[in-house]
Amino acid sequence: MQKPPLANRVEGYLDVEGLRTFYIKAGGGHPIVLCHGGSPGTCSSVNWKLNIEPVATAGFAVYAFDQPGFGLTENPDDYSLDFRFVHARAFVDKMKIERYHVMGNSMGAYLAARLALEDSRVRRLVLVSSNTLAPKGSPESQAKSKRHAEELRAYTPNVENMMKMTRGTLFHQNLVTEELVRERYEMSAGKNYDAQLGRAGAAKSKSLEDELGNLRTKTLILWGKNDHGTSLDQALLLFQKIPQAELHVFDQCAHWVQWDQAERFNNLVAEFLKAENASSL
């Protein structure tokens, strides 16, 4: 699948918390910061490939960045999720972004929610398919999540393994192209595989479950009914925890909602964010 037309897209590097950090900026208007997930081969240019340009052309300044140890950003000494949060907030500061929306997919949703809890500049929050952030759910859900986590930890970089992983990430198998698999594989190898091993031994981050009720930002939750690693009951539990939340569940959709249902996803996100912009005029 080809990328949508470019919308004043710029790619570059910044020094953030001592790390050479890759970022993408596209469009103009109210800022939205995108936080990608944490599975092998994820990064801003892969996770948000079908979303950056459409959201930008809808009237937003889109900022996506590679987290420490992912994509084209350097590896850190500290592989914890807590440091990735520090890095994410420092990226916002470095870009001099004020009054922004934030969206996170999978483990990135944890970062997005924590930004919304701890940074008063956040206006609206979008959370996408996050086992890291959501309550654990039923014993069946917990077993499913555990199996999925073990599969991710066992990954070793080669094209065949990445093909298998990506087929589990997406419901629509026609999206699992050689181009996507190759790009994701390349982003899972070398220094990024070293980072994967480093994250396996990193300190655990604090749970946000008991803090979600303190969120004051309106929140949009997007979930896939056919997610390979995260269950629907977790989406409902997350929805119940967050005041002023909306939950949209897609059939024929797995973990990467932003890929499996890209057009509807982009429209929903843009409409949700535009409502905040209109109310602040």
C-alpha positions as a LaTeX table, in Angstrom:
\begin{tabular}{lrrr}
\hline
Residue & $x$ (\AA) & $y$ (\AA) & $z$ (\AA) \\
\hline
Met1 & 0.00 & 0.00 & 0.00 \\
Gln2 & 1.38 & 3.40 & $-0.97$ \\
Lys3 & 1.69 & 6.29 & 1.43 \\
Pro4 & $-0.92$ & 9.05 & 1.10 \\
Pro5 & 0.30 & 12.33 & $-0.47$ \\
Leu6 & 2.82 & 14.29 & 1.57 \\
Ala7 & 1.55 & 17.17 & 3.72 \\
Asn8 & 4.55 & 19.48 & 4.28 \\
Arg9 & 6.45 & 16.52 & 5.71 \\
Val10 & 9.84 & 17.03 & 7.33 \\
Glu11 & 12.09 & 14.31 & 8.73 \\
Gly12 & 15.02 & 15.08 & 10.98 \\
Tyr13 & 16.94 & 14.47 & 14.18 \\
Leu14 & 17.05 & 16.18 & 17.57 \\
Asp15 & 19.14 & 15.64 & 20.67 \\
Val16 & 16.64 & 14.54 & 23.31 \\
Glu17 & 17.90 & 13.40 & 26.73 \\
Gly18 & 21.32 & 12.90 & 25.18 \\
Leu19 & 20.04 & 10.64 & 22.38 \\
Arg20 & 20.01 & 11.39 & 18.66 \\
Thr21 & 16.28 & 11.13 & 18.11 \\
Phe22 & 14.52 & 10.70 & 14.76 \\
Tyr23 & 11.25 & 12.51 & 14.20 \\
Ile24 & 8.67 & 13.29 & 11.53 \\
Lys25 & 6.63 & 16.49 & 11.36 \\
Ala26 & 3.81 & 16.97 & 8.87 \\
Gly27 & 1.09 & 19.55 & 8.30 \\
Gly28 & 0.14 & 22.61 & 10.29 \\
Gly29 & $-2.48$ & 23.53 & 12.85 \\
His30 & $-3.11$ & 22.22 & 16.35 \\
Pro31 & $-0.29$ & 19.82 & 17.33 \\
Ile32 & $-0.77$ & 16.09 & 17.92 \\
Val33 & 2.07 & 13.90 & 19.19 \\
Leu34 & 2.12 & 10.21 & 18.20 \\
Cys35 & 3.67 & 7.50 & 20.40 \\
His36 & 4.32 & 4.17 & 18.65 \\
Gly37 & 4.17 & 0.74 & 20.27 \\
Gly38 & 6.87 & $-1.53$ & 21.65 \\
Ser39 & 6.93 & $-4.74$ & 19.57 \\
Pro40 & 9.95 & $-5.65$ & 17.42 \\
Gly41 & 10.28 & $-3.47$ & 14.33 \\
Thr42 & 7.95 & $-0.73$ & 15.48 \\
Cys43 & 8.82 & 2.90 & 14.91 \\
Ser44 & 7.13 & 6.13 & 13.85 \\
Ser45 & 7.46 & 5.57 & 10.10 \\
Val46 & 6.04 & 2.02 & 10.27 \\
Asn47 & 3.32 & 2.26 & 12.93 \\
Trp48 & 1.86 & 5.52 & 11.64 \\
Lys49 & 2.61 & 5.06 & 7.93 \\
Leu50 & $-1.07$ & 5.25 & 6.92 \\
Asn51 & $-2.03$ & 7.97 & 9.40 \\
Ile52 & 0.50 & 10.81 & 9.49 \\
Glu53 & $-0.45$ & 12.38 & 6.18 \\
Pro54 & $-4.26$ & 12.00 & 6.46 \\
Val55 & $-4.32$ & 13.48 & 9.98 \\
Ala56 & $-2.02$ & 16.29 & 8.84 \\
Thr57 & $-4.19$ & 17.10 & 5.82 \\
Ala58 & $-7.21$ & 17.18 & 8.16 \\
Gly59 & $-5.68$ & 20.30 & 9.70 \\
Phe60 & $-3.20$ & 19.18 & 12.35 \\
Ala61 & 0.54 & 19.51 & 12.93 \\
Val62 & 1.56 & 15.88 & 13.40 \\
Tyr63 & 4.70 & 15.01 & 15.37 \\
Ala64 & 5.88 & 11.39 & 15.41 \\
Phe65 & 9.19 & 10.30 & 16.91 \\
Asp66 & 11.18 & 7.11 & 17.40 \\
Gln67 & 11.50 & 6.18 & 21.05 \\
Pro68 & 14.87 & 5.23 & 22.58 \\
Gly69 & 16.05 & 1.93 & 21.13 \\
Phe70 & 13.50 & 1.95 & 18.30 \\
Gly71 & 13.68 & 2.92 & 14.67 \\
Leu72 & 16.43 & 5.43 & 13.92 \\
Thr73 & 16.82 & 6.77 & 17.47 \\
Glu74 & 19.94 & 5.82 & 19.41 \\
Asn75 & 19.90 & 3.18 & 22.12 \\
Pro76 & 19.79 & 4.43 & 25.72 \\
Asp77 & 21.57 & 3.20 & 28.80 \\
Asp78 & 18.20 & 2.95 & 30.54 \\
Tyr79 & 15.72 & 0.68 & 28.72 \\
Ser80 & 12.83 & 1.17 & 31.11 \\
Leu81 & 9.42 & 2.44 & 30.06 \\
Asp82 & 9.84 & 5.17 & 32.67 \\
Phe83 & 12.81 & 6.53 & 30.73 \\
Arg84 & 10.84 & 6.35 & 27.50 \\
Phe85 & 8.23 & 8.55 & 29.20 \\
Val86 & 10.92 & 11.02 & 30.27 \\
His87 & 12.21 & 11.02 & 26.70 \\
Ala88 & 8.71 & 11.56 & 25.25 \\
Arg89 & 8.05 & 14.56 & 27.46 \\
Ala90 & 11.51 & 15.95 & 26.69 \\
Phe91 & 10.76 & 15.59 & 22.96 \\
Val92 & 7.63 & 17.73 & 23.39 \\
Asp93 & 9.67 & 20.32 & 25.29 \\
Lys94 & 12.45 & 20.30 & 22.70 \\
Met95 & 9.98 & 20.88 & 19.88 \\
Lys96 & 8.45 & 23.75 & 21.91 \\
Ile97 & 4.96 & 22.28 & 21.52 \\
Glu98 & 2.19 & 23.94 & 23.54 \\
Arg99 & $-1.39$ & 22.72 & 24.06 \\
Tyr100 & $-1.19$ & 19.46 & 22.17 \\
His101 & $-3.22$ & 16.30 & 21.62 \\
Val102 & $-1.51$ & 12.94 & 22.12 \\
Met103 & $-2.14$ & 9.48 & 20.63 \\
Gly104 & $-0.49$ & 6.18 & 21.50 \\
Asn105 & $-0.72$ & 2.66 & 20.12 \\
Ser106 & $-0.12$ & $-0.43$ & 22.27 \\
Met107 & 2.72 & 0.34 & 24.71 \\
Gly108 & 2.72 & 3.86 & 23.35 \\
Ala109 & $-0.76$ & 4.32 & 24.81 \\
Tyr110 & 0.81 & 4.03 & 28.26 \\
Leu111 & 3.12 & 6.93 & 27.37 \\
Ala112 & 0.22 & 8.94 & 25.96 \\
Ala113 & $-1.95$ & 8.40 & 29.03 \\
Arg114 & 0.90 & 9.29 & 31.37 \\
Leu115 & 1.53 & 12.49 & 29.43 \\
Ala116 & $-2.16$ & 13.35 & 29.77 \\
Leu117 & $-1.98$ & 12.70 & 33.51 \\
Glu118 & 1.24 & 14.62 & 34.17 \\
Asp119 & 1.39 & 17.36 & 31.52 \\
Ser120 & $-1.27$ & 20.06 & 31.69 \\
Arg121 & $-0.58$ & 21.02 & 28.06 \\
Val122 & $-2.40$ & 17.89 & 26.79 \\
Arg123 & $-5.86$ & 18.67 & 25.41 \\
Arg124 & $-7.26$ & 15.35 & 24.11 \\
Leu125 & $-6.09$ & 11.76 & 24.33 \\
Val126 & $-6.38$ & 8.87 & 21.85 \\
Leu127 & $-5.58$ & 5.33 & 23.04 \\
Val128 & $-5.22$ & 2.41 & 20.62 \\
Ser129 & $-5.22$ & $-1.28$ & 21.63 \\
Ser130 & $-3.05$ & $-1.30$ & 24.73 \\
Asn131 & $-2.48$ & $-4.33$ & 26.90 \\
Thr132 & 0.16 & $-2.31$ & 28.81 \\
Leu133 & $-2.33$ & 0.34 & 29.88 \\
Ala134 & $-5.60$ & $-1.58$ & 30.19 \\
Pro135 & $-6.64$ & $-3.54$ & 33.29 \\
Lys136 & $-5.65$ & $-7.20$ & 33.12 \\
Gly137 & $-9.14$ & $-8.59$ & 32.52 \\
Ser138 & $-10.34$ & $-12.18$ & 32.91 \\
Pro139 & $-8.05$ & $-15.18$ & 33.49 \\
Glu140 & $-8.53$ & $-16.02$ & 29.80 \\
Ser141 & $-7.47$ & $-12.51$ & 28.82 \\
Gln142 & $-4.43$ & $-12.68$ & 31.05 \\
Ala143 & $-3.39$ & $-16.03$ & 29.55 \\
Lys144 & $-3.81$ & $-14.58$ & 26.05 \\
Ser145 & $-1.70$ & $-11.55$ & 26.92 \\
Lys146 & 0.99 & $-13.72$ & 28.50 \\
Arg147 & 1.24 & $-15.91$ & 25.39 \\
His148 & 1.52 & $-12.85$ & 23.18 \\
Ala149 & 4.22 & $-11.28$ & 25.37 \\
Glu150 & 6.22 & $-14.51$ & 25.28 \\
Glu151 & 5.98 & $-14.60$ & 21.47 \\
Leu152 & 7.31 & $-11.05$ & 21.25 \\
Arg153 & 10.19 & $-11.74$ & 23.65 \\
Ala154 & 11.16 & $-14.88$ & 21.69 \\
Tyr155 & 11.47 & $-13.00$ & 18.39 \\
Thr156 & 14.83 & $-13.14$ & 16.64 \\
Pro157 & 15.42 & $-11.00$ & 13.56 \\
Asn158 & 14.83 & $-12.63$ & 10.18 \\
Val159 & 12.31 & $-12.02$ & 7.44 \\
Glu160 & 10.41 & $-15.26$ & 8.05 \\
Asn161 & 9.90 & $-14.50$ & 11.74 \\
Met162 & 8.80 & $-10.95$ & 10.95 \\
Met163 & 6.34 & $-12.21$ & 8.36 \\
Lys164 & 4.79 & $-14.49$ & 10.98 \\
Met165 & 4.65 & $-11.70$ & 13.56 \\
Thr166 & 3.10 & $-9.20$ & 11.15 \\
Arg167 & 0.45 & $-11.69$ & 10.07 \\
Gly168 & $-0.58$ & $-11.77$ & 13.73 \\
Thr169 & $-0.49$ & $-7.98$ & 14.03 \\
Leu170 & $-2.99$ & $-7.41$ & 11.21 \\
Phe171 & $-6.39$ & $-8.94$ & 10.42 \\
His172 & $-6.37$ & $-8.02$ & 6.73 \\
Gln173 & $-3.64$ & $-10.22$ & 5.32 \\
Asn174 & $-3.46$ & $-8.30$ & 2.05 \\
Leu175 & $-1.81$ & $-5.53$ & 4.08 \\
Val176 & 1.06 & $-7.88$ & 5.00 \\
Thr177 & 3.19 & $-6.97$ & 1.99 \\
Glu178 & 6.82 & $-7.77$ & 1.33 \\
Glu179 & 7.52 & $-4.04$ & 1.68 \\
Leu180 & 5.97 & $-3.82$ & 5.15 \\
Val181 & 7.64 & $-7.01$ & 6.36 \\
Arg182 & 11.04 & $-5.92$ & 5.01 \\
Glu183 & 10.75 & $-2.46$ & 6.55 \\
Arg184 & 9.66 & $-3.83$ & 9.91 \\
Tyr185 & 12.37 & $-6.52$ & 9.84 \\
Glu186 & 15.07 & $-3.94$ & 9.14 \\
Met187 & 13.83 & $-1.91$ & 12.10 \\
Ser188 & 14.02 & $-4.99$ & 14.35 \\
Ala189 & 17.63 & $-5.94$ & 13.62 \\
Gly190 & 21.07 & $-4.68$ & 14.63 \\
Lys191 & 21.11 & $-2.10$ & 17.40 \\
Asn192 & 17.31 & $-2.41$ & 17.75 \\
Tyr193 & 17.58 & $-6.11$ & 18.55 \\
Asp194 & 20.19 & $-5.21$ & 21.16 \\
Ala195 & 17.62 & $-2.80$ & 22.58 \\
Gln196 & 14.94 & $-5.53$ & 22.56 \\
Leu197 & 17.20 & $-7.70$ & 24.70 \\
Gly198 & 17.95 & $-4.73$ & 26.95 \\
Arg199 & 14.24 & $-4.02$ & 27.50 \\
Ala200 & 13.70 & $-7.63$ & 28.62 \\
Gly201 & 15.79 & $-6.96$ & 31.71 \\
Ala202 & 14.63 & $-3.40$ & 32.40 \\
Ala203 & 12.85 & $-2.29$ & 35.55 \\
Lys204 & 9.06 & $-2.42$ & 35.39 \\
Ser205 & 7.15 & 0.84 & 35.15 \\
Lys206 & 4.44 & 1.87 & 37.57 \\
Ser207 & 0.87 & 0.88 & 36.77 \\
Leu208 & $-1.48$ & 3.71 & 35.84 \\
Glu209 & $-4.66$ & 1.75 & 36.57 \\
Asp210 & $-5.46$ & 3.56 & 39.82 \\
Glu211 & $-4.71$ & 6.96 & 38.23 \\
Leu212 & $-6.90$ & 6.66 & 35.13 \\
Gly213 & $-9.88$ & 8.08 & 37.00 \\
Asn214 & $-7.91$ & 11.32 & 37.40 \\
Leu215 & $-7.76$ & 11.96 & 33.66 \\
Arg216 & $-9.37$ & 15.30 & 32.80 \\
Thr217 & $-8.83$ & 15.07 & 29.05 \\
Lys218 & $-11.58$ & 13.73 & 26.83 \\
Thr219 & $-10.42$ & 10.36 & 25.59 \\
Leu220 & $-11.04$ & 8.27 & 22.48 \\
Ile221 & $-10.32$ & 4.53 & 22.77 \\
Leu222 & $-9.98$ & 2.49 & 19.56 \\
Trp223 & $-9.81$ & $-1.31$ & 19.66 \\
Gly224 & $-9.83$ & $-4.33$ & 17.34 \\
Lys225 & $-12.20$ & $-7.20$ & 18.08 \\
Asn226 & $-9.74$ & $-9.69$ & 16.54 \\
Asp227 & $-6.62$ & $-8.57$ & 18.42 \\
His228 & $-4.16$ & $-11.44$ & 18.78 \\
Gly229 & $-2.78$ & $-10.30$ & 22.15 \\
Thr230 & $-5.29$ & $-7.97$ & 23.80 \\
Ser231 & $-8.88$ & $-8.88$ & 24.66 \\
Leu232 & $-12.10$ & $-6.96$ & 24.22 \\
Asp233 & $-12.96$ & $-7.17$ & 27.92 \\
Gln234 & $-9.80$ & $-5.16$ & 28.61 \\
Ala235 & $-11.08$ & $-2.40$ & 26.32 \\
Leu236 & $-14.33$ & $-2.28$ & 28.28 \\
Leu237 & $-12.49$ & $-2.19$ & 31.60 \\
Leu238 & $-10.27$ & 0.64 & 30.34 \\
Phe239 & $-13.34$ & 2.53 & 29.11 \\
Gln240 & $-14.99$ & 2.18 & 32.52 \\
Lys241 & $-11.89$ & 3.54 & 34.27 \\
Ile242 & $-11.61$ & 6.76 & 32.26 \\
Pro243 & $-14.05$ & 9.67 & 32.69 \\
Gln244 & $-15.33$ & 11.33 & 29.49 \\
Ala245 & $-14.19$ & 8.41 & 27.32 \\
Glu246 & $-15.54$ & 7.09 & 24.03 \\
Leu247 & $-14.90$ & 3.50 & 22.91 \\
His248 & $-14.98$ & 2.37 & 19.29 \\
Val249 & $-14.54$ & $-1.35$ & 18.56 \\
Phe250 & $-13.90$ & $-2.61$ & 15.02 \\
Asp251 & $-14.72$ & $-6.07$ & 13.73 \\
Gln252 & $-12.25$ & $-7.55$ & 11.22 \\
Cys253 & $-9.50$ & $-5.66$ & 13.00 \\
Ala254 & $-6.49$ & $-6.81$ & 15.00 \\
His255 & $-3.86$ & $-4.96$ & 17.04 \\
Trp256 & $-2.91$ & $-2.23$ & 14.57 \\
Val257 & $-6.29$ & $-0.56$ & 14.25 \\
Gln258 & $-4.54$ & 2.32 & 12.49 \\
Trp259 & $-3.63$ & $-0.09$ & 9.66 \\
Asp260 & $-6.55$ & $-2.55$ & 9.57 \\
Gln261 & $-9.16$ & 0.23 & 9.55 \\
Ala262 & $-6.98$ & 3.13 & 8.38 \\
Glu263 & $-9.58$ & 5.29 & 6.61 \\
Arg264 & $-12.20$ & 5.04 & 9.36 \\
Phe265 & $-9.50$ & 5.38 & 12.01 \\
Asn266 & $-8.16$ & 8.59 & 10.49 \\
Asn267 & $-11.64$ & 10.08 & 10.14 \\
Leu268 & $-12.63$ & 9.24 & 13.72 \\
Val269 & $-9.41$ & 10.68 & 15.14 \\
Ala270 & $-9.69$ & 13.88 & 13.11 \\
Glu271 & $-13.37$ & 14.38 & 14.05 \\
Phe272 & $-12.63$ & 13.76 & 17.73 \\
Leu273 & $-9.74$ & 16.24 & 17.79 \\
Lys274 & $-11.55$ & 18.87 & 15.76 \\
Ala275 & $-14.33$ & 18.91 & 18.37 \\
Glu276 & $-11.80$ & 20.14 & 20.94 \\
Asn277 & $-10.46$ & 22.75 & 18.56 \\
Ala278 & $-13.96$ & 24.08 & 17.91 \\
Ser279 & $-14.84$ & 24.22 & 21.60 \\
Ser280 & $-11.70$ & 26.27 & 22.37 \\
Leu281 & $-12.42$ & 28.96 & 19.77 \\
\hline
\end{tabular}
